[in-house]
Structures are given as C-alpha cells and as structure tokens.
Amino acid sequence: MKIGPNQFPDVYRIAERGARRLGMPLPDLFVVQDPTINAFTMGFFGRKSIVLHSATIQSMDEDELGYVIGHELTHIKCAHTHWMALTNASGAIGLPLVSVLVRSCFKHPLP
C-alpha cells in the first residue's frame, strides 16, 4: 500500500521532514504486510522508493521510525540503490562483472 498524507499520515510526515532536512525530493513510500522489522530502498531508473514492513511501523516510536526512514533516504541520496541493483545486493538481477569488481573491492580494500 502506498503511504501518503491520507494513508499513514504520521509516517508520511516523518518522511517529508527527513527529505526536507536532506534537501531531496520525497521518494514514493510503501508499506508491505510483513511480521519482520525491516525497511529497504529500491529504484534504478526514474523514481526511487522506500518500502517499510508493517512490523517496523507498528513497533517503533516516532524517533525510531525517523531514524529508519532517514537511513533509507540517505541510501537514495547517495545513489546506493544503483550499486545494490548492479551488484545484486538486493536480490535484483545484477551485472556479473560489476558484482565481482565491487565485491572484490570490499573484500580487499586499498591500503
């Protein structure tokens, strides 16, 4: 379900405040019915999205939810969704050569 001013308005307000503080447009926000506490970002071309599991919204207070949403907003601002898509880190279809190179860099950092 898409989060908006009329659906989960408190969550929407928290995300608006975070996006404004980071000087970025508000991405699409979604909630999925899931009993695990989790959130993630997605999107390569076009508009980016944040997906929150329902357990995350139900179990956290406003400050905690602000931290989680801010964390996900930062992933979008830093273009981490591009790297996740290319390296298959999010379960998406990755580009094998890019995946190998990026994983190699993280396993063997430069001195």
N, C-alpha and C positions, 0 to 999 in steps of 0.2 A: 504494500500500500504506500502511496506517495504521501510524504509528510508535507503539510502546508499550513497556512495561517488558520485553517479551519479543522485540520486533522493533526492532532498532537501539537497544538499551538505553543505549548511551553518548550517543546523540543525545537520547534521551528525558530522561536525567539532566541534560544541559546545559540543555534547555528548562525542566525543573522548577526548576532553580536560578535561571534567569533570571526566570521568572514569580514565584517567591517573592521575589526581590530587588525586583521592581517592584510587589509587593503585589497581584497579579492572579491570577485562575484560569488554569490551564494550558489553552490552546486545543487543539483537535484538531491533530495533526501528521501530515503525509503526505509520502511521498517518491514522486516520479514518475521513471521511467526517461527521462533526457534528458542528452545529452552537453554541454550548455551549463551554465556555472556561473551559477545564478540561484536566487532564492527570492522568494516573494510571500505576501501575506496575502489572504484573501477572507472575505466574510460581511457581510451587511447586517442581516438579522433573525436572531435566535437566536444560536447558537454560531458563533464565529469559528474560522478555520483558518489554519495556516501550511503552505505547500507548499514543499518543498525538492527541487531537482533532484538526481538521483543523483550527477552530477559534482561538485556542491557538497560533498556528504558525503565523496566519495572523495578530493577534492583538498585538503581543509582539515584543519588540526590542531584540537585541542580549543579552543584560544583563538580561532582564526579562526572556527570554527563557532559559538562562543559569541557572538561579535560579530554575526554574520549573524542568528542566532536572536534575540538581544537587539534588534537593529534592527527585525525583524519584530514582536516582541512590543510594542515601543513604538508601531508603527503601529496595532496593535489597541487599546492603552491610550488612545491619543489619538484614537480613532474615525476614523482616516484611511480605514478600509475603507468607511465611509459616504460620504465625499466621493468616493472613487475610483469607487464604484458609481454615484453620482449624476452624475458628470461624464464617465463613460465612459473614465476614465483606464486602467482595467484591461482594456478590451475588452468590458466588460459593456454591457448596454443602459442608457444614461444618460437623464436627463431633459434635453431640449434647452435649455430656458430656464435651468436651473441650470448646465448646462455652459457656456453663453455668459457668464453672470454671473461664474462662478468664473474662467474663463479671462481674462476682461476685467480682473478684479482683479489677476491675476498679471502681465498684460502692462502694466497701467497702475496701479502701486501708489499709494496715497495719499501725499501729501507728508509 
